Amino acid sequence: MRTVAVFSEADRESLHVRQADEAFCVGPGPVPRSYLNIPNIISTALVTGCDAIHPGYGFLAENARFAEICADHGLTFIGPKPSVIAAMGDKATAKRVMKDAGVATTPGTDILASVDEARAAAEQVGYPVLLKATAGGGGKGMRVVERPEEMERAYASATAEAEASFKDGRVYMEKLILNPRHIEVQVLGDEFGNVVSLGERDCSVQKPSHQKLIEESPAPHLSEKARAALLEMAVRACKHVGYTNAGTLEFLVSGEQVYFMEMNTRIQVEHPVTEMVYSVDLVKEQIRIAAGEPLGYEQKDLQLRGHAIECRINAEDPRNNFAPQAGTLQRVVFPGGPGVRVDTHVFSGAMVPPYYDSMIAKIIAFGATRDAAIARMERALRETVVDGVNTTIRQCLEILATPQFREGTYDIGFLPHLLAQMEPAAAER
């Protein structure tokens, strides 16, 4: 299949521009004028004779209106139906749909109309609570509220960040489950009602901003009872809403208790770990499904093999609250060899602009066992060279070396606690 890449002026030299059959600029660096510029993107697709548009990980990937516009112009949107995107993309609506499907959800509220309503709801739900943007993702528009006196500031901050990030300032509330694990299930559904799950990923290694840093599949120390519940609920939920294409259902797991959190109606950044342990090309499957083909296999045909870990290489300063870094990458060397995969758009001499997510690469390591995958990842990270900006490479190595990660006993409170322990050492530098 021939490909057409779109890019902003800031990404003119990006690897995806070089590797596509054709590439067209859709605007200047700022996101609203380029990657969120729907008229320019649709025009490019039409002028170049495209049949379909793959929306990628973010930006317009969960925009129901964009999916509708694609259909209006005879373009196939590689993703679920607009109605499903709208229902599942709104976090509060998604929780109501999951309840109807018999899926356990975290205690909480629908969309909050005011800070006063938030205060009243928190008294009923019980502190601590979590305010979350209904159109959110990536930790944006999310605030922990531990005491009543924190509510006004947290509500104002969450709604403002949600408005700035998603043009939708609405938030809802969930009971904060203390130190659970964040585990998600990968699903695929076709136009014929067939739905399969491709196991789970543990995404509990998260920065204080709730953004993921390391992911792995399968989840370590997950009981067979909890795993079976996760996979069964994910498939049942997708069949309930008539889900098609690739998607991810995210859960909080505390012991044997499993709570649905939200659904991402798109491919995930961490999808390569699933691809490696199930030997399924998820993006290829997305394209096949969008073209109207059946899955061609059943749940029993999907066999888990080995273990895979992904580390996100971000242009950030971990010692300064993971502050994003911009600048020229003077030298870039990525690892290779059996069982190592690198997804990236950068190279030596590339410019990291200040407009976008700070992730510049993903390194994925596969092994026959979890210990082998960890060892291979450590080797791969030590072989990686990125000069010119601070990155998360050293931070990932430090995490992999901790007893909690080695034993697979970490939860979402692990990394914030680890960072707090490192602060005095960082200050001495």
C-alpha positions in Angstrom: 0.0 0.0 0.0 1.3 3.4 -0.9 1.5 5.9 1.9 1.1 9.7 2.2 2.6 11.4 5.3 1.4 14.7 6.6 3.8 16.9 8.6 4.1 20.3 10.2 6.9 22.7 9.3 8.6 21.8 12.6 8.6 18.1 11.5 9.8 18.6 8.0 12.9 16.4 8.5 11.1 13.7 10.6 11.8 10.1 9.6 8.2 9.4 8.7 8.4 12.2 6.1 11.5 10.6 4.5 10.1 7.1 4.5 6.6 7.7 3.1 5.9 7.5 -0.6 4.7 11.1 -0.6 4.6 13.7 2.1 2.8 17.1 2.4 3.0 19.9 4.9 -0.3 20.7 6.6 0.7 23.8 8.5 3.2 25.5 10.9 4.5 24.0 14.1 1.7 24.7 16.6 -0.8 21.8 16.8 -4.0 23.7 16.1 -2.6 25.0 12.8 -1.2 21.6 11.6 -2.0 18.2 13.1 -5.5 19.4 14.3 -6.1 21.3 11.1 -8.9 19.1 9.7 -9.5 21.0 6.4 -5.8 20.7 5.5 -5.5 17.0 6.4 -8.7 16.1 4.4 -7.6 18.2 1.5 -4.3 16.5 1.4 -5.9 13.0 1.4 -8.3 14.0 -1.4 -5.6 15.6 -3.6 -3.3 12.6 -3.3 -6.1 10.1 -4.0 -6.0 8.4 -0.6 -8.6 5.7 0.3 -8.1 5.8 4.1 -6.7 7.8 6.9 -4.9 6.3 9.9 -5.1 8.9 12.8 -2.1 7.5 14.8 -1.9 7.7 18.6 -3.3 11.1 19.5 -4.5 14.4 18.1 -7.5 13.4 16.0 -7.4 9.7 16.8 -10.4 9.8 19.2 -12.2 12.7 17.5 -15.6 11.5 16.4 -16.3 14.5 14.3 -13.1 13.9 12.3 -14.2 10.3 11.7 -17.5 11.6 10.4 -15.8 14.1 8.1 -13.7 11.4 6.7 -16.8 9.4 5.8 -18.5 12.5 4.3 -15.5 12.8 1.9 -15.4 9.1 0.9 -12.4 8.3 3.1 -12.2 5.3 5.4 -11.3 6.3 9.0 -9.1 3.5 10.3 -10.8 3.1 13.7 -14.2 2.5 15.2 -17.4 4.1 14.2 -17.9 7.8 15.1 -20.8 7.0 17.5 -18.6 4.5 19.4 -15.7 7.0 19.6 -18.1 9.6 21.0 -19.6 7.3 23.6 -16.3 5.7 24.7 -14.1 8.8 24.3 -16.2 10.7 26.8 -15.0 9.1 30.0 -18.1 9.8 32.0 -20.4 8.3 29.3 -18.0 5.3 28.9 -18.5 4.5 32.6 -22.3 4.5 32.2 -22.0 2.3 29.2 -19.8 -0.2 31.1 -22.2 -0.3 33.9 -24.9 -1.3 31.4 -22.7 -4.0 30.2 -22.2 -5.4 33.7 -18.6 -4.2 34.0 -17.4 -3.1 37.4 -16.4 0.6 37.5 -14.8 2.8 40.1 -17.2 4.7 42.4 -17.7 8.2 41.2 -19.8 10.8 39.4 -21.0 12.0 36.0 -19.8 15.3 34.7 -19.5 18.0 37.4 -21.2 21.3 36.8 -19.4 23.4 39.5 -16.9 23.2 42.3 -19.7 23.2 44.8 -21.1 20.1 43.1 -17.6 18.6 43.3 -17.4 19.3 47.0 -20.8 17.7 47.7 -19.9 14.6 45.5 -16.5 14.2 47.3 -18.3 14.0 50.6 -20.5 11.2 49.3 -17.7 9.3 47.4 -15.2 9.8 50.3 -11.8 11.4 50.1 -9.3 11.0 48.5 -10.8 11.5 45.1 -9.6 12.0 41.6 -10.8 14.8 39.2 -10.5 13.7 35.6 -11.1 15.4 32.3 -13.9 13.7 30.4 -12.2 14.2 27.1 -8.8 13.5 28.7 -5.7 11.3 28.2 -2.0 11.3 29.1 -2.7 12.6 32.6 -4.0 16.0 31.3 -6.8 17.5 33.3 -6.3 15.1 36.2 -5.9 16.1 39.9 -5.8 14.2 43.2 -7.8 15.8 46.0 -7.1 14.5 49.4 -8.9 17.1 51.6 -11.9 19.4 51.2 -9.8 22.5 51.4 -7.9 21.4 48.3 -11.0 21.1 46.1 -11.4 24.6 44.8 -7.8 24.9 43.6 -7.8 21.4 42.1 -11.1 21.9 40.3 -10.0 25.2 38.8 -6.6 23.7 37.7 -8.1 20.5 36.3 -10.8 22.3 34.2 -8.3 24.9 32.9 -5.8 22.2 31.8 -8.6 20.1 30.3 -9.8 23.2 28.3 -6.3 24.0 27.1 -5.5 20.4 26.2 -8.8 19.2 24.7 -11.0 22.3 24.1 -13.3 20.6 26.6 -13.0 21.8 30.2 -15.5 19.3 31.7 -14.4 17.0 34.5 -15.9 14.1 36.5 -14.8 12.5 39.8 -13.7 9.0 40.8 -12.8 7.5 44.1 -9.1 7.3 44.4 -8.1 3.7 44.7 -4.9 3.8 46.7 -1.9 2.2 45.1 -3.6 0.0 42.6 -2.0 -1.4 39.4 -2.9 0.1 36.1 -3.6 -2.7 33.7 -5.1 -2.5 30.2 -6.4 -5.0 27.8 -5.9 -4.9 24.1 -8.9 -5.8 21.9 -9.6 -6.2 18.2 -13.1 -6.3 16.7 -14.3 -6.7 13.1 -17.4 -5.7 11.2 -18.9 -9.2 11.7 -19.3 -9.0 15.5 -16.1 -11.0 16.2 -14.0 -9.7 19.2 -10.8 -11.0 20.7 -8.5 -9.9 23.4 -4.7 -10.0 23.0 -3.9 -10.2 26.7 -3.0 -7.4 29.1 -0.3 -4.8 29.6 0.9 -3.5 33.0 1.3 0.3 32.8 1.8 1.0 36.4 5.2 2.7 36.1 3.9 6.2 35.8 5.3 9.6 36.4 3.6 11.8 39.1 1.7 13.4 36.1 0.2 9.9 35.5 2.0 9.6 32.2 3.3 6.1 31.5 7.1 5.5 31.3 7.5 1.7 31.2 5.0 -1.0 30.1 5.1 -4.7 29.9 3.1 -7.8 28.8 2.0 -10.0 30.4 1.4 -8.3 33.7 3.6 -9.8 36.4 2.0 -11.4 39.5 -1.5 -11.0 38.2 -3.7 -13.8 39.5 -5.4 -16.0 37.0 -8.7 -15.0 38.5 -8.0 -11.3 38.0 -6.6 -12.0 34.5 -9.7 -14.0 33.5 -12.0 -11.2 34.8 -10.1 -8.5 32.9 -10.1 -10.3 29.6 -13.8 -11.5 29.9 -15.0 -8.0 30.8 -13.0 -6.4 27.9 -14.5 -8.7 25.3 -18.0 -8.4 26.8 -17.9 -4.6 26.9 -16.7 -4.4 23.2 -19.5 -6.7 22.0 -22.0 -4.6 24.0 -21.1 -1.4 22.2 -20.5 -3.1 18.8 -16.8 -2.1 18.8 -14.7 -2.5 15.7 -11.0 -2.1 15.0 -8.3 -1.8 17.7 -9.0 -0.5 21.2 -7.8 -0.6 24.8 -9.8 -0.9 28.0 -8.0 0.4 31.0 -8.5 -1.0 34.5 -7.4 -0.4 38.1 -6.6 -3.7 39.8 -6.3 -3.9 43.6 -5.8 -7.5 44.8 -8.6 -9.5 43.2 -10.8 -6.4 42.7 -11.0 -5.1 39.1 -12.4 -1.7 38.2 -13.0 -0.3 34.6 -11.4 3.1 34.3 -11.6 4.2 30.7 -11.3 3.1 27.1 -9.0 4.3 24.4 -10.6 4.0 20.9 -7.3 3.9 19.1 -4.0 2.1 19.0 -1.8 2.7 22.1 1.8 3.9 22.3 2.7 0.7 24.1 1.1 -1.6 21.5 4.5 -3.1 20.4 4.8 -5.2 23.6 1.5 -7.0 22.7 2.7 -7.4 19.1 5.9 -9.1 20.3 4.2 -11.6 22.7 1.3 -12.5 20.4 3.1 -12.2 17.0 0.3 -10.1 15.7 0.8 -6.8 13.7 -1.9 -4.7 15.3 -1.6 -1.8 12.8 -1.9 -4.3 9.9 -5.0 -5.7 11.6 -6.4 -2.2 11.9 -6.1 -1.7 8.2 -7.5 -5.1 7.4 -10.6 -4.5 9.6 -11.1 -1.1 8.2 -11.1 -2.6 4.7 -14.0 -4.9 5.7 -12.1 -8.1 6.2 -12.9 -10.5 9.1 -10.4 -11.2 11.8 -9.8 -14.7 10.4 -9.0 -16.2 13.8 -10.6 -16.9 17.1 -9.6 -16.4 20.7 -8.3 -19.9 21.0 -5.9 -19.3 18.1 -4.1 -16.5 20.0 -1.2 -17.9 22.0 0.9 -15.8 24.4 4.7 -16.4 24.0 7.5 -14.9 26.1 7.6 -11.5 27.7 8.1 -7.9 26.4 8.9 -4.6 28.0 8.8 -1.1 26.5 10.7 2.0 27.7 9.7 5.4 26.5 12.6 7.6 25.6 11.5 11.1 26.3 13.3 14.4 25.7 12.8 15.3 29.4 14.8 16.1 32.5 13.8 13.5 35.1 15.7 15.4 37.8 13.6 18.5 37.1 10.1 17.1 37.4 10.4 15.6 33.9 10.5 19.1 32.3 10.3 18.7 28.5 13.5 19.5 26.5 13.8 21.0 23.1 16.9 21.3 20.9 19.1 19.7 18.4 20.1 16.0 18.8 23.8 16.2 18.2 24.3 12.4 18.1 21.7 9.5 18.2 22.6 5.8 18.3 19.9 3.2 18.8 20.4 -0.4 19.8 19.6 -3.5 17.7 20.0 -7.2 17.7 17.6 -10.1 18.3 14.6 -9.3 20.4 15.1 -5.5 20.3 12.8 -3.1 18.4 13.1 0.7 18.2 10.2 2.9 17.0 11.4 6.5 16.5 11.2 9.5 14.2 14.6 11.1 15.1 18.2 10.8 14.0 21.5 12.5 14.5 21.0 16.2 13.8 17.3 16.1 14.2 15.5 19.0 16.0 13.2 18.3 18.9 10.6 21.1 18.6 8.8 22.5 21.7 5.2 21.9 20.3 4.6 18.2 20.8 4.8 15.3 23.2 8.3 14.8 24.5 8.6 11.1 23.4 11.3 10.7 20.8 11.6 6.9 20.7 10.3 3.7 22.1 12.6 0.8 22.9 11.0 -2.6 23.1 12.8 -5.8 24.3 11.5 -9.4 24.1 12.6 -12.4 26.0 11.5 -16.0 26.5 11.1 -15.1 30.2 10.6 -11.8 32.1 14.2 -11.9 33.4 15.5 -12.3 29.9 13.4 -9.4 28.7 14.7 -7.2 31.5 18.3 -8.1 30.8 17.9 -7.5 27.1 16.3 -4.1 27.8 19.1 -3.1 30.1 21.6 -3.9 27.4 19.6 -2.0 24.8 19.3 1.1 27.0 23.1 1.1 27.7 23.8 0.9 24.0 21.5 3.9 23.3 23.1 7.3 22.8 21.2 10.6 22.7 23.3 13.7 22.9 21.9 17.3 22.9 19.0 17.0 25.3 18.3 15.3 28.6 16.3 12.0 28.3 14.7 9.3 30.4 17.3 6.7 29.5 19.1 6.7 32.8 15.8 7.0 34.7 14.6 3.8 33.0 17.8 1.9 33.9 17.4 3.0 37.5 13.8 1.7 37.6 14.7 -1.6 36.0 17.4 -2.1 38.7 15.0 -1.7 41.7 13.9 -4.7 43.7 10.2 -3.8 43.2 10.5 -3.9 39.4 12.7 -7.0 39.4 10.1 -8.8 41.5 7.2 -7.3 39.6 5.5 -6.0 42.8 5.2 -2.4 41.8 2.0 -0.3 41.6 1.1 3.2 40.4 2.6 4.7 43.5 6.0 3.1 42.8 7.7 5.7 40.6 6.5 8.8 42.6 7.9 7.1 45.8 11.2 6.3 44.0 11.6 9.8 42.8 11.0 11.2 46.3 13.8 9.0 47.6 16.1 10.2 44.8 15.5 13.9 45.4 18.2 14.5 48.0 20.8 12.8 45.8 19.7 15.0 42.9 19.9 18.1 45.0 23.6 17.3 45.9 24.5 17.3 42.2 
